[in-house]
Amino acid sequence: MRRPGVTAVLAAAALLAAGCSSDGEGLGDRRRSGSPTSATSSASGRPSPTESAAPDRGSAKVVRTVATGIESPWGIAPLPEGDLLVSSRDSGKIYRVAADSGKTTEVGSVPGVSPGGEGGLLGLAVPPDFATGRMIYAYFTTASDNRVARLLYDPDRPAGDQLGAPDTIFRGIPKGTVHNGGRIAFGPDKMLYVGTGEGGDRGLAQDKESFGGKILRMTPDGEPVHGNPDADSVVYSYGHRNVQGLAWDGDKRLWAGEFGQDTWDELNLIEPNGNYGWPEAEGRAGKEGLIDPVEQWKPAEASPSGIAYAKGSIWMAGLRGERLWRIPLRGKKPVAEPQAFLEGKYGRLRTVVATDDGGLWLTTSNTDGRGDPGDKDDRILRVEIS
């Protein structure tokens, strides 16, 4: 297994054959074939007696538009003070958005970002020691690969010049015109998790020597973590097509949202060394050795990017589906069919993040080249949920 400092073989940059779900905008017949239903994955088990079920039905209401006019927003990282850091995929810039007033200030540009197709400046994450280290982490596409770097953030410097030089901690993730993954997040164990795509080369998802089509788990320095399935590898799970959503529930279980191709988008419960099937399976296949999704949707109704956990449910933002999905849970299982909100009201929805007080931050994604932007796009919304 290659170490993080060795560049992986780059994935093809071309689209997949007709039918490819490029952020939910692919070809092929995507008519609804019935509502998604709950199912038990191989990761499922009986909930403990202390685990209470979320209500079958909930609510979601946009109570405030926090900010408008943001170009191609992708990642959101809440700061300990309450404000938000927001990445702009196509400009390579990071902005700070005041959570109370919505005032938007340019933090700076990330050097080396090479936007194109679905690539550019993607996920952001703030480490647990941010208050002392003032470092932020960014996932971005370069001319040769996708990589993760950390940058010193100094808000006392002039606007637009508040970022230090990037310190690349991990490189060699395959890039492509499509399927660049890009979500990064620090888990309850204080390790960094990275969702990747196979860059349009579907065979990489099953190749454990490739970082494409995987969920990676690494130290804040980009090294494999003791306890990973392979002690010398950052690969945590594999067989993914394009992971852009990562979230942990109240019992520290990792969930991931994933783009399908023509048939099924997925919500998966992640197990170490789990094989999630792509390209051998899409959606529930019931094949030995493969882990079925906990929930699945027709891509026209979902094309999921960000997910969050709040008030006992997974909340999933839909791009092509233009809606916010709620999946109520008890432990590892849904307790009712998913419930959709905001359908078509705000256009494409990219990133959803839980707030400290039990609500959600939600971004639109209408200026990403696939939407129909209005005068105020793109926006950051504050959502009240139950």
Sequence and secondary structure as in RCSB ss.txt:
>XXXX:A:sequence
MRRPGVTAVLAAAALLAAGCSSDGEGLGDRRRSGSPTSATSSASGRPSPTESAAPDRGSAKVVRTVATGIESPWG
IAPLPEGDLLVSSRDSGKIYRVAADSGKTTEVGSVPGVSPGGEGGLLGLAVPPDFATGRMIYAYFTTASDNRVAR
LLYDPDRPAGDQLGAPDTIFRGIPKGTVHNGGRIAFGPDKMLYVGTGEGGDRGLAQDKESFGGKILRMTPDGEPV
HGNPDADSVVYSYGHRNVQGLAWDGDKRLWAGEFGQDTWDELNLIEPNGNYGWPEAEGRAGKEGLIDPVEQWKPA
EASPSGIAYAKGSIWMAGLRGERLWRIPLRGKKPVAEPQAFLEGKYGRLRTVVATDDGGLWLTTSNTDGRGDPGD
KDDRILRVEIS
>XXXX:A:secstr
   TTS       S  STT  STT   S     S       TT     TT     S   EEEEEEEE   SSEEE
EEE TTS EEEEETTT EEEEE TTT  EEEEEE TT   BTTBSEEEEE  TTHHHH EEEEEEE SS EEEEE
EEB TTS TT  B   EEEEEEE   SS     EEE TTS EEEE B TT GGGGG TTS TTEEEEE TTS B 
TTSSSTT  EEEE  SBEEEEEE TT  EEEEE  SSS EEEEE  TT B  TTT SS    TT    SEEE GG
G  EEEEEEETTEEEEEESTT SEEEEEEETTEESS  EEESTTTSS EEEEEE TTS EEEEE  SSSSS   T
T S EEEEEE 
